[in-house]
Amino acid sequence: MGNSMRGVYTGLAQIRRTVFREVARLAYESQSGDFGWVDELPYKIIPGDVATYRESVFLERAIVGERIRLAMGLPMQGVDKPARLSEGVAEAAKPERYYEPPLINVIKFACNACEEDAYKVSDACQGCLAHPCREICPKGAITFKDKKAYIDQEKCIKCGRCASVCPYGAIQHRVRPCAAACGMNAISSDEAGRAQIDYSRCVSCGQCLVNCPFGAIADKSQIFQVINAIQEGDEVIAEVAPAFVGQFGGKGNVDKLREAFKELGFSGMEEVALGADLCAVQEAEDFLEEVPDKQPFMGTSCCPAWSVMAKMEFPEHAHCVSMALTPMTLTARLIRKQHPDAKIVFVGPCSAKKLEAQRKSVKSEVDFVLTFEEMAGMMEARDIDYAKLTGEGSTDFDVASADGRSFAVAGGVANAVVNAIHRDHPDMDVHVTNAEGLDECRKMMKMATKGKFDGYLLEGMACPGGCIAGPGTLQPINKTAGAVKLYAKKAPIKTAPENAHCGLLDELERDAYGKRAAADAVAETVEAATPSDDAAHPGA
């Protein structure tokens, strides 16, 4: 899993953020029905006639144009036919508009057409006398030309033995950064050598889009629709994932965040850690009731990319992944009880949550999903300096527990569930294993299906490091992990069962379609990633 660029503020990150900021700023400022500004935006973001990153300023503007459309939740246009950038914007401006699939998109003319999987000899080759690379190659693919090793790609079977024996490290394994980051093996090459996504496999974890150094992969946003709902005077309430700590600069301070949302026009803000507490209690109850009598092990439910992968690839063990409602959905249902007509916006680190919110089999009560990066664009658009806010705000609910706030870091979910089990069974020995990254999650599930983890609680996280490494995060992963842990320690209650709202669990699960429908959401989530000719999805 490539994570080398994470937390580094590159020129690419700057372009992404500039697009979000400008779309947000103009959504706040534009008069209803006037969308001419969309066509002018690429010229504002990429001024002048000299290219900075690409071979031409025209290509730079075309790529930014596609990013603008995706940031507004619109499909890409391509460059093979004349089209106005603002085409379809009026339709997208409707607050109840949802993403048209696919969610994750390859901007083809931004793609570098990286080699998919090849061993190549670099200039470090010394043409040594021993020629260990040639001797070890099982297919005779290596010869020497002008005292340098040469690999015949037709004969090479990509076993990597040559690279392992070269004393100079001169043989490099070249892979697409996006494909290396994809734990679903969903990325291959099209006929022009550019990346393409197999949407029947993609679970929208978003790791490809943060690991592409050319910025050729992007997901769709609802930043435009959220601001339209605010501008139309709707009651709009944010629920913010526990990974928010430190994302916007400064230390974890919920009151500061509440003030920021208020300045953005939101009516209120709550912590998703509240729902995390309820989720931990539900999973503890399910584990006690079902493992090992009804099922050999239980996987956690809160990461949609992990749970969809597990159910899709191990269908005969799909029932072993918890059916508990996720923290996002439980928090939204808590808010909905007090604010029946509000638009609820989940703000977090995750692109897969954008699809989870659209599921029809489990009513999420979430109207829109934004990432922290999209939220940062909104704050820049309104000139909000997070560090300078004083932090004033109120909440409908009590604060969450330390364990609920720790859901954002790998290992935190399992720890919260174990602590919840220990409330009534203090001496029970609960076996736990956890995996980060979909490749590791798959290995964990394989071992579990072979009986290696009978009686265990399995925690799966699609992003290496947990939610703090989601594609919508802004800060280095290790830095955020430390910030979340410090913030969790300040919680006045320590474990999930101490949360006063746990008594509402049964009622919240009965709302809408009930929790046991969660198993049905797998095919639907993958389907929602797949391109279709339908108009927008109806509300979740």
C-alpha positions as a Python dict, from the first residue, in 0.01 Angstrom:
ca = {
    (1, 'M'): (0, 0, 0),
    (2, 'G'): (168, 324, -108),
    (3, 'N'): (136, 600, 149),
    (4, 'S'): (452, 797, 76),
    (5, 'M'): (276, 1119, -31),
    (6, 'R'): (29, 1133, 255),
    (7, 'G'): (47, 1448, 465),
    (8, 'V'): (284, 1622, 219),
    (9, 'Y'): (133, 1945, 90),
    (10, 'T'): (212, 1909, -280),
    (11, 'G'): (119, 2128, -576),
    (12, 'L'): (-140, 1864, -654),
    (13, 'A'): (-302, 1899, -310),
    (14, 'Q'): (-304, 2274, -367),
    (15, 'I'): (-495, 2239, -696),
    (16, 'R'): (-749, 2005, -534),
    (17, 'R'): (-804, 2248, -249),
    (18, 'T'): (-820, 2549, -481),
    (19, 'V'): (-1096, 2382, -684),
    (20, 'F'): (-1299, 2309, -367),
    (21, 'R'): (-1243, 2665, -239),
    (22, 'E'): (-1348, 2833, -562),
    (23, 'V'): (-1653, 2612, -619),
    (24, 'A'): (-1757, 2678, -257),
    (25, 'R'): (-1694, 3053, -281),
    (26, 'L'): (-1897, 3092, -597),
    (27, 'A'): (-2175, 2868, -464),
    (28, 'Y'): (-2201, 3101, -163),
    (29, 'E'): (-2188, 3418, -374),
    (30, 'S'): (-2371, 3339, -697),
    (31, 'Q'): (-2726, 3444, -758),
    (32, 'S'): (-2972, 3162, -804),
    (33, 'G'): (-2982, 3036, -1160),
    (34, 'D'): (-2666, 3217, -1275),
    (35, 'F'): (-2396, 2959, -1349),
    (36, 'G'): (-2183, 3144, -1604),
    (37, 'W'): (-1903, 3157, -1347),
    (38, 'V'): (-1845, 2783, -1392),
    (39, 'D'): (-1715, 2836, -1747),
    (40, 'E'): (-1474, 3108, -1630),
    (41, 'L'): (-1338, 2918, -1329),
    (42, 'P'): (-1054, 2724, -1502),
    (43, 'Y'): (-910, 3056, -1622),
    (44, 'K'): (-919, 3192, -1270),
    (45, 'I'): (-754, 2884, -1119),
    (46, 'I'): (-496, 2852, -1402),
    (47, 'P'): (-427, 3213, -1513),
    (48, 'G'): (-186, 3329, -1783),
    (49, 'D'): (-50, 3135, -2078),
    (50, 'V'): (247, 2950, -1926),
    (51, 'A'): (203, 2594, -1800),
    (52, 'T'): (323, 2516, -1447),
    (53, 'Y'): (280, 2139, -1419),
    (54, 'R'): (191, 2001, -1762),
    (55, 'E'): (317, 2051, -2115),
    (56, 'S'): (50, 2311, -2194),
    (57, 'V'): (-178, 2551, -2012),
    (58, 'F'): (-469, 2419, -2222),
    (59, 'L'): (-423, 2070, -2079),
    (60, 'E'): (-398, 2210, -1726),
    (61, 'R'): (-726, 2398, -1772),
    (62, 'A'): (-898, 2094, -1924),
    (63, 'I'): (-799, 1882, -1622),
    (64, 'V'): (-909, 2152, -1377),
    (65, 'G'): (-1236, 2173, -1572),
    (66, 'E'): (-1304, 1803, -1509),
    (67, 'R'): (-1212, 1849, -1141),
    (68, 'I'): (-1459, 2139, -1116),
    (69, 'R'): (-1737, 1922, -1260),
    (70, 'L'): (-1657, 1636, -1022),
    (71, 'A'): (-1645, 1882, -730),
    (72, 'M'): (-2000, 1980, -824),
    (73, 'G'): (-2111, 1617, -837),
    (74, 'L'): (-2136, 1621, -1218),
    (75, 'P'): (-2013, 1359, -1466),
    (76, 'M'): (-1693, 1431, -1657),
    (77, 'Q'): (-1715, 1554, -2017),
    (78, 'G'): (-1393, 1443, -2184),
    (79, 'V'): (-1230, 1649, -2459),
    (80, 'D'): (-1355, 1469, -2768),
    (81, 'K'): (-1658, 1690, -2829),
    (82, 'P'): (-1748, 2058, -2779),
    (83, 'A'): (-1917, 2125, -2447),
    (84, 'R'): (-1968, 2407, -2202),
    (85, 'L'): (-1828, 2332, -1858),
    (86, 'S'): (-2152, 2457, -1703),
    (87, 'E'): (-2361, 2200, -1889),
    (88, 'G'): (-2600, 2031, -1642),
    (89, 'V'): (-2508, 2260, -1351),
    (90, 'A'): (-2864, 2390, -1305),
    (91, 'E'): (-2980, 2031, -1256),
    (92, 'A'): (-2697, 1964, -1009),
    (93, 'A'): (-2791, 2270, -805),
    (94, 'K'): (-3098, 2095, -663),
    (95, 'P'): (-3033, 2018, -294),
    (96, 'E'): (-3169, 1664, -314),
    (97, 'R'): (-2931, 1573, -596),
    (98, 'Y'): (-2710, 1267, -538),
    (99, 'Y'): (-2401, 1146, -719),
    (100, 'E'): (-2438, 981, -1050),
    (101, 'P'): (-2215, 676, -1053),
    (102, 'P'): (-1928, 623, -1073),
    (103, 'L'): (-1807, 794, -757),
    (104, 'I'): (-1433, 745, -824),
    (105, 'N'): (-1325, 868, -1170),
    (106, 'V'): (-1012, 852, -1386),
    (107, 'I'): (-947, 1177, -1576),
    (108, 'K'): (-798, 998, -1877),
    (109, 'F'): (-598, 1286, -2024),
    (110, 'A'): (-438, 1353, -1684),
    (111, 'C'): (-316, 991, -1654),
    (112, 'N'): (56, 928, -1703),
    (113, 'A'): (-9, 579, -1848),
    (114, 'C'): (229, 432, -1589),
    (115, 'E'): (358, 81, -1645),
    (116, 'E'): (128, -165, -1481),
    (117, 'D'): (381, -418, -1356),
    (118, 'A'): (737, -444, -1491),
    (119, 'Y'): (1095, -508, -1380),
    (120, 'K'): (1333, -259, -1538),
    (121, 'V'): (1712, -215, -1520),
    (122, 'S'): (1822, 129, -1399),
    (123, 'D'): (2145, 321, -1456),
    (124, 'A'): (2277, 176, -1130),
    (125, 'C'): (2362, -149, -1317),
    (126, 'Q'): (2741, -202, -1317),
    (127, 'G'): (2743, -490, -1566),
    (128, 'C'): (2918, -700, -1301),
    (129, 'L'): (3112, -1018, -1375),
    (130, 'A'): (2890, -1246, -1167),
    (131, 'H'): (2566, -1164, -1352),
    (132, 'P'): (2352, -1309, -1069),
    (133, 'C'): (2037, -1164, -1225),
    (134, 'R'): (2094, -1362, -1546),
    (135, 'E'): (2184, -1682, -1362),
    (136, 'I'): (1875, -1680, -1140),
    (137, 'C'): (1617, -1592, -1406),
    (138, 'P'): (1401, -1902, -1462),
    (139, 'K'): (1297, -1791, -1814),
    (140, 'G'): (1625, -1671, -1962),
    (141, 'A'): (1478, -1324, -1994),
    (142, 'I'): (1801, -1141, -1902),
    (143, 'T'): (2089, -1077, -2141),
    (144, 'F'): (2369, -820, -2141),
    (145, 'K'): (2396, -543, -2396),
    (146, 'D'): (2680, -288, -2383),
    (147, 'K'): (2779, -425, -2041),
    (148, 'K'): (2432, -355, -1898),
    (149, 'A'): (2163, -603, -1805),
    (150, 'Y'): (1859, -606, -2033),
    (151, 'I'): (1524, -769, -1951),
    (152, 'D'): (1314, -909, -2234),
    (153, 'Q'): (961, -811, -2124),
    (154, 'E'): (808, -1079, -2348),
    (155, 'K'): (987, -1354, -2154),
    (156, 'C'): (973, -1195, -1806),
    (157, 'I'): (722, -1357, -1568),
    (158, 'K'): (764, -1081, -1304),
    (159, 'C'): (887, -1319, -1034),
    (160, 'G'): (1126, -1056, -898),
    (161, 'R'): (1416, -1294, -835),
    (162, 'C'): (1657, -1078, -1037),
    (163, 'A'): (1579, -773, -824),
    (164, 'S'): (1638, -970, -504),
    (165, 'V'): (1992, -1080, -602),
    (166, 'C'): (2128, -763, -766),
    (167, 'P'): (2410, -634, -539),
    (168, 'Y'): (2352, -276, -659),
    (169, 'G'): (1973, -269, -630),
    (170, 'A'): (1974, -180, -999),
    (171, 'I'): (1659, -368, -1094),
    (172, 'Q'): (1340, -186, -1003),
    (173, 'H'): (989, -318, -982),
    (174, 'R'): (771, -56, -1144),
    (175, 'V'): (402, -56, -1061),
    (176, 'R'): (125, 195, -1104),
    (177, 'P'): (100, 390, -773),
    (178, 'C'): (-281, 378, -800),
    (179, 'A'): (-284, 2, -864),
    (180, 'A'): (-34, -61, -583),
    (181, 'A'): (-262, 130, -345),
    (182, 'C'): (-577, -55, -457),
    (183, 'G'): (-648, -344, -224),
    (184, 'M'): (-919, -476, -458),
    (185, 'N'): (-697, -525, -767),
    (186, 'A'): (-958, -315, -948),
    (187, 'I'): (-716, -103, -1155),
    (188, 'S'): (-571, -209, -1491),
    (189, 'S'): (-475, -39, -1819),
    (190, 'D'): (-696, 55, -2111),
    (191, 'E'): (-586, 20, -2475),
    (192, 'A'): (-389, 347, -2446),
    (193, 'G'): (-210, 230, -2131),
    (194, 'R'): (-409, 463, -1904),
    (195, 'A'): (-562, 356, -1575),
    (196, 'Q'): (-910, 211, -1575),
    (197, 'I'): (-1121, 98, -1280),
    (198, 'D'): (-1319, -225, -1269),
    (199, 'Y'): (-1628, -93, -1093),
    (200, 'S'): (-1758, -442, -1022),
    (201, 'R'): (-1465, -473, -778),
    (202, 'C'): (-1418, -113, -658),
    (203, 'V'): (-1540, -47, -302),
    (204, 'S'): (-1462, 328, -322),
    (205, 'C'): (-1197, 326, -48),
    (206, 'G'): (-1030, 615, -235),
    (207, 'Q'): (-670, 506, -176),
    (208, 'C'): (-602, 528, -552),
    (209, 'L'): (-694, 894, -570),
    (210, 'V'): (-454, 999, -292),
    (211, 'N'): (-169, 786, -428),
    (212, 'C'): (-179, 902, -792),
    (213, 'P'): (109, 1155, -827),
    (214, 'F'): (-51, 1299, -1142),
    (215, 'G'): (-387, 1374, -982),
    (216, 'A'): (-564, 1173, -1251),
    (217, 'I'): (-816, 1013, -1016),
    (218, 'A'): (-1084, 1209, -832),
    (219, 'D'): (-1412, 1144, -655),
    (220, 'K'): (-1734, 1340, -680),
    (221, 'S'): (-1832, 1592, -416),
    (222, 'Q'): (-2156, 1739, -279),
    (223, 'I'): (-1997, 2065, -164),
    (224, 'F'): (-2215, 2256, -412),
    (225, 'Q'): (-2540, 2090, -304),
    (226, 'V'): (-2466, 2138, 69),
    (227, 'I'): (-2405, 2511, 19),
    (228, 'N'): (-2723, 2540, -190),
    (229, 'A'): (-2922, 2382, 95),
    (230, 'I'): (-2767, 2634, 338),
    (231, 'Q'): (-2838, 2924, 99),
    (232, 'E'): (-3200, 2816, 64),
    (233, 'G'): (-3244, 2848, 440),
    (234, 'D'): (-3274, 2478, 525),
    (235, 'E'): (-3180, 2356, 870),
    (236, 'V'): (-2845, 2189, 794),
    (237, 'I'): (-2670, 1995, 1072),
    (238, 'A'): (-2320, 1847, 1049),
    (239, 'E'): (-2208, 1526, 1213),
    (240, 'V'): (-1830, 1505, 1227),
    (241, 'A'): (-1621, 1186, 1233),
    (242, 'P'): (-1374, 1134, 1522),
    (243, 'A'): (-1077, 1169, 1283),
    (244, 'F'): (-1138, 1548, 1271),
    (245, 'V'): (-889, 1615, 1551),
    (246, 'G'): (-602, 1831, 1428),
    (247, 'Q'): (-723, 1823, 1065),
    (248, 'F'): (-782, 2198, 1043),
    (249, 'G'): (-484, 2308, 1252),
    (250, 'G'): (-471, 2340, 1628),
    (251, 'K'): (-568, 2075, 1879),
    (252, 'G'): (-894, 1886, 1910),
    (253, 'N'): (-1163, 2130, 2016),
    (254, 'V'): (-1526, 2052, 1940),
    (255, 'D'): (-1641, 2402, 2033),
    (256, 'K'): (-1404, 2557, 1778),
    (257, 'L'): (-1539, 2322, 1516),
    (258, 'R'): (-1898, 2412, 1611),
    (259, 'E'): (-1816, 2779, 1565),
    (260, 'A'): (-1658, 2708, 1223),
    (261, 'F'): (-1972, 2524, 1110),
    (262, 'K'): (-2189, 2808, 1238),
    (263, 'E'): (-1989, 3058, 1031),
    (264, 'L'): (-2034, 2833, 727),
    (265, 'G'): (-2411, 2858, 774),
    (266, 'F'): (-2479, 2522, 942),
    (267, 'S'): (-2746, 2514, 1214),
    (268, 'G'): (-2548, 2283, 1441),
    (269, 'M'): (-2284, 2012, 1473),
    (270, 'E'): (-2251, 1684, 1664),
    (271, 'E'): (-1971, 1430, 1709),
    (272, 'V'): (-2003, 1096, 1530),
    (273, 'A'): (-1818, 952, 1830),
    (274, 'L'): (-2165, 953, 1995),
    (275, 'G'): (-2282, 698, 1739),
    (276, 'A'): (-1950, 514, 1777),
    (277, 'D'): (-2039, 453, 2143),
    (278, 'L'): (-2375, 308, 2042),
    (279, 'C'): (-2215, 98, 1768),
    (280, 'A'): (-1960, -46, 2015),
    (281, 'V'): (-2236, -141, 2260),
    (282, 'Q'): (-2440, -303, 1980),
    (283, 'E'): (-2141, -499, 1852),
    (284, 'A'): (-2059, -612, 2208),
    (285, 'E'): (-2415, -741, 2250),
    (286, 'D'): (-2404, -916, 1912),
    (287, 'F'): (-2066, -1073, 1987),
    (288, 'L'): (-2185, -1211, 2322),
    (289, 'E'): (-2502, -1345, 2168),
    (290, 'E'): (-2364, -1497, 1848),
    (291, 'V'): (-1995, -1596, 1890),
    (292, 'P'): (-1919, -1886, 1892),
    (293, 'D'): (-2266, -2046, 1912),
    (294, 'K'): (-2423, -1900, 1595),
    (295, 'Q'): (-2115, -1790, 1402),
    (296, 'P'): (-1742, -1870, 1440),
    (297, 'F'): (-1617, -1509, 1454),
    (298, 'M'): (-1747, -1151, 1412),
    (299, 'G'): (-1609, -869, 1198),
    (300, 'T'): (-1670, -503, 1280),
    (301, 'S'): (-1918, -305, 1070),
    (302, 'C'): (-1811, 59, 1072),
    (303, 'C'): (-1574, 69, 771),
    (304, 'P'): (-1795, 28, 461),
    (305, 'A'): (-1508, -52, 222),
    (306, 'W'): (-1386, -337, 447),
    (307, 'S'): (-1733, -480, 514),
    (308, 'V'): (-1833, -470, 146),
    (309, 'M'): (-1506, -642, 45),
    (310, 'A'): (-1553, -911, 312),
    (311, 'K'): (-1914, -983, 215),
    (312, 'M'): (-1844, -968, -158),
    (313, 'E'): (-1539, -1197, -158),
    (314, 'F'): (-1645, -1432, 124),
    (315, 'P'): (-2023, -1457, 68),
    (316, 'E'): (-2059, -1779, 269),
    (317, 'H'): (-1925, -1588, 572),
    (318, 'A'): (-2109, -1259, 505),
    (319, 'H'): (-2322, -1319, 816),
    (320, 'C'): (-2000, -1309, 1024),
    (321, 'V'): (-1958, -935, 957),
    (322, 'S'): (-2155, -739, 1217),
    (323, 'M'): (-2496, -610, 1113),
    (324, 'A'): (-2477, -326, 1367),
    (325, 'L'): (-2558, 17, 1226),
    (326, 'T'): (-2250, 230, 1167),
    (327, 'P'): (-2155, 532, 1385),
    (328, 'M'): (-2250, 763, 1096),
    (329, 'T'): (-2602, 620, 1074),
    (330, 'L'): (-2661, 596, 1450),
    (331, 'T'): (-2552, 958, 1502),
    (332, 'A'): (-2776, 1072, 1214),
    (333, 'R'): (-3074, 890, 1365),
    (334, 'L'): (-3006, 1054, 1703),
    (335, 'I'): (-3004, 1395, 1532),
    (336, 'R'): (-3315, 1309, 1327),
    (337, 'K'): (-3514, 1239, 1647),
    (338, 'Q'): (-3460, 1599, 1759),
    (339, 'H'): (-3456, 1763, 1415),
    (340, 'P'): (-3698, 1573, 1190),
    (341, 'D'): (-3675, 1816, 896),
    (342, 'A'): (-3302, 1889, 900),
    (343, 'K'): (-3058, 1810, 621),
    (344, 'I'): (-2784, 1599, 786),
    (345, 'V'): (-2428, 1618, 653),
    (346, 'F'): (-2162, 1363, 750),
    (347, 'V'): (-1816, 1525, 747),
    (348, 'G'): (-1528, 1283, 764),
    (349, 'P'): (-1217, 1129, 610),
    (350, 'C'): (-1387, 876, 387),
    (351, 'S'): (-1504, 845, 26),
    (352, 'A'): (-1677, 507, 82),
    (353, 'K'): (-1919, 682, 322),
    (354, 'K'): (-2049, 872, 20),
    (355, 'L'): (-2192, 545, -108),
    (356, 'E'): (-2299, 416, 234),
    (357, 'A'): (-2518, 725, 275),
    (358, 'Q'): (-2701, 634, -49),
    (359, 'R'): (-2795, 279, 45),
    (360, 'K'): (-3162, 205, 16),
    (361, 'S'): (-3167, -119, 217),
    (362, 'V'): (-3054, 63, 535),
    (363, 'K'): (-3185, 416, 567),
    (364, 'S'): (-2884, 617, 679),
    (365, 'E'): (-3070, 945, 746),
    (366, 'V'): (-2760, 1117, 601),
    (367, 'D'): (-2843, 1359, 321),
    (368, 'F'): (-2491, 1460, 217),
    (369, 'V'): (-2132, 1349, 276),
    (370, 'L'): (-1832, 1585, 274),
    (371, 'T'): (-1465, 1507, 334),
    (372, 'F'): (-1239, 1713, 561),
    (373, 'E'): (-1063, 1840, 248),
    (374, 'E'): (-1392, 1962, 101),
    (375, 'M'): (-1481, 2122, 435),
    (376, 'A'): (-1140, 2298, 440),
    (377, 'G'): (-1223, 2439, 95),
    (378, 'M'): (-1550, 2577, 234),
    (379, 'M'): (-1367, 2737, 528),
    (380, 'E'): (-1113, 2898, 295),
    (381, 'A'): (-1398, 3028, 79),
    (382, 'R'): (-1545, 3206, 383),
    (383, 'D'): (-1204, 3324, 515),
    (384, 'I'): (-1242, 3126, 836),
    (385, 'D'): (-915, 3091, 1029),
    (386, 'Y'): (-983, 2785, 1242),
    (387, 'A'): (-688, 2849, 1476),
    (388, 'K'): (-823, 3194, 1568),
    (389, 'L'): (-1177, 3084, 1657),
    (390, 'T'): (-1267, 3118, 2024),
    (391, 'G'): (-1486, 2811, 2033),
    (392, 'E'): (-1843, 2879, 2125),
    (393, 'G'): (-2128, 2646, 2058),
    (394, 'S'): (-2395, 2426, 2203),
    (395, 'T'): (-2502, 2067, 2153),
    (396, 'D'): (-2823, 1869, 2187),
    (397, 'F'): (-2629, 1575, 2329),
    (398, 'D'): (-2377, 1488, 2596),
    (399, 'V'): (-2019, 1426, 2490),
    (400, 'A'): (-1892, 1092, 2365),
    (401, 'S'): (-1660, 852, 2547),
    (402, 'A'): (-1283, 821, 2507),
    (403, 'D'): (-1339, 484, 2338),
    (404, 'G'): (-1590, 632, 2090),
    (405, 'R'): (-1347, 908, 1996),
    (406, 'S'): (-1074, 647, 1943),
    (407, 'F'): (-1268, 473, 1660),
    (408, 'A'): (-1065, 681, 1412),
    (409, 'V'): (-736, 501, 1484),
    (410, 'A'): (-669, 140, 1381),
    (411, 'G'): (-738, -90, 1676),
    (412, 'G'): (-975, 162, 1837),
    (413, 'V'): (-1301, -5, 1732),
    (414, 'A'): (-1203, -349, 1865),
    (415, 'N'): (-1078, -193, 2188),
    (416, 'A'): (-1410, -11, 2238),
    (417, 'V'): (-1609, -331, 2179),
    (418, 'V'): (-1389, -531, 2421),
    (419, 'N'): (-1431, -265, 2690),
    (420, 'A'): (-1808, -272, 2635),
    (421, 'I'): (-1808, -653, 2676),
    (422, 'H'): (-1607, -620, 2997),
    (423, 'R'): (-1872, -399, 3156),
    (424, 'D'): (-2091, -703, 3230),
    (425, 'H'): (-1827, -974, 3181),
    (426, 'P'): (-1513, -830, 3342),
    (427, 'D'): (-1324, -1161, 3345),
    (428, 'M'): (-1407, -1269, 2990),
    (429, 'D'): (-1106, -1325, 2768),
    (430, 'V'): (-1194, -1165, 2431),
    (431, 'H'): (-959, -1254, 2147),
    (432, 'V'): (-905, -977, 1894),
    (433, 'T'): (-719, -935, 1566),
    (434, 'N'): (-716, -635, 1336),
    (435, 'A'): (-603, -555, 983),
    (436, 'E'): (-536, -227, 802),
    (437, 'G'): (-552, -198, 424),
    (438, 'L'): (-775, -420, 212),
    (439, 'D'): (-493, -662, 121),
    (440, 'E'): (-432, -732, 489),
    (441, 'C'): (-808, -743, 558),
    (442, 'R'): (-843, -1009, 287),
    (443, 'K'): (-563, -1218, 445),
    (444, 'M'): (-734, -1186, 783),
    (445, 'M'): (-1067, -1305, 638),
    (446, 'K'): (-900, -1597, 460),
    (447, 'M'): (-744, -1711, 787),
    (448, 'A'): (-1074, -1663, 968),
    (449, 'T'): (-1267, -1872, 715),
    (450, 'K'): (-1010, -2150, 764),
    (451, 'G'): (-1082, -2156, 1138),
    (452, 'K'): (-770, -1967, 1252),
    (453, 'F'): (-975, -1700, 1434),
    (454, 'D'): (-1263, -1897, 1582),
    (455, 'G'): (-1412, -1706, 1874),
    (456, 'Y'): (-1237, -1383, 1767),
    (457, 'L'): (-1349, -1027, 1709),
    (458, 'L'): (-1204, -907, 1374),
    (459, 'E'): (-1149, -535, 1314),
    (460, 'G'): (-1113, -436, 949),
    (461, 'M'): (-1000, -94, 824),
    (462, 'A'): (-963, -28, 450),
    (463, 'C'): (-719, 260, 505),
    (464, 'P'): (-374, 178, 650),
    (465, 'G'): (-375, 347, 990),
    (466, 'G'): (-754, 355, 1016),
    (467, 'C'): (-994, 641, 936),
    (468, 'I'): (-720, 896, 1007),
    (469, 'A'): (-563, 781, 677),
    (470, 'G'): (-882, 824, 474),
    (471, 'P'): (-855, 992, 132),
    (472, 'G'): (-1032, 1306, 258),
    (473, 'T'): (-781, 1383, 537),
    (474, 'L'): (-542, 1677, 543),
    (475, 'Q'): (-272, 1588, 796),
    (476, 'P'): (9, 1330, 827),
    (477, 'I'): (-128, 1002, 964),
    (478, 'N'): (105, 968, 1265),
    (479, 'K'): (41, 1327, 1371),
    (480, 'T'): (-337, 1274, 1361),
    (481, 'A'): (-310, 946, 1553),
    (482, 'G'): (-136, 1129, 1838),
    (483, 'A'): (-389, 1414, 1830),
    (484, 'V'): (-690, 1177, 1841),
    (485, 'K'): (-544, 984, 2136),
    (486, 'L'): (-478, 1305, 2331),
    (487, 'Y'): (-829, 1431, 2257),
    (488, 'A'): (-988, 1099, 2358),
    (489, 'K'): (-814, 1116, 2696),
    (490, 'K'): (-999, 1442, 2772),
    (491, 'A'): (-1341, 1275, 2745),
    (492, 'P'): (-1524, 1282, 3081),
    (493, 'I'): (-1644, 924, 3028),
    (494, 'K'): (-1412, 642, 2926),
    (495, 'T'): (-1614, 355, 2779),
    (496, 'A'): (-1907, 331, 2537),
    (497, 'P'): (-2166, 184, 2782),
    (498, 'E'): (-2132, 499, 2997),
    (499, 'N'): (-2291, 704, 2716),
    (500, 'A'): (-2641, 800, 2829),
    (501, 'H'): (-2785, 747, 2480),
    (502, 'C'): (-2715, 372, 2473),
    (503, 'G'): (-3066, 316, 2609),
    (504, 'L'): (-3204, 443, 2275),
    (505, 'L'): (-3035, 171, 2069),
    (506, 'D'): (-3340, -47, 2014),
    (507, 'E'): (-3552, 249, 1914),
    (508, 'L'): (-3289, 386, 1673),
    (509, 'E'): (-3255, 48, 1505),
    (510, 'R'): (-3629, 13, 1459),
    (511, 'D'): (-3640, 347, 1279),
    (512, 'A'): (-3665, 319, 902),
    (513, 'Y'): (-3562, -24, 775),
    (514, 'G'): (-3387, -172, 1078),
    (515, 'K'): (-3034, -295, 1116),
    (516, 'R'): (-3063, -651, 989),
    (517, 'A'): (-3100, -529, 633),
    (518, 'A'): (-2733, -432, 639),
    (519, 'A'): (-2632, -758, 473),
    (520, 'D'): (-2837, -663, 167),
    (521, 'A'): (-2633, -349, 118),
    (522, 'V'): (-2333, -520, -43),
    (523, 'A'): (-2449, -565, -402),
    (524, 'E'): (-2620, -230, -384),
    (525, 'T'): (-2303, -48, -271),
    (526, 'V'): (-2092, -197, -548),
    (527, 'E'): (-2373, -125, -792),
    (528, 'A'): (-2373, 239, -676),
    (529, 'A'): (-2006, 263, -775),
    (530, 'T'): (-2084, 142, -1125),
    (531, 'P'): (-2149, 383, -1412),
    (532, 'S'): (-2510, 390, -1518),
    (533, 'D'): (-2735, 580, -1750),
    (534, 'D'): (-2979, 658, -1472),
    (535, 'A'): (-3023, 1009, -1354),
    (536, 'A'): (-2922, 1079, -997),
    (537, 'H'): (-2983, 826, -726),
    (538, 'P'): (-3285, 903, -513),
    (539, 'G'): (-3217, 996, -153),
    (540, 'A'): (-3073, 740, 83),
}
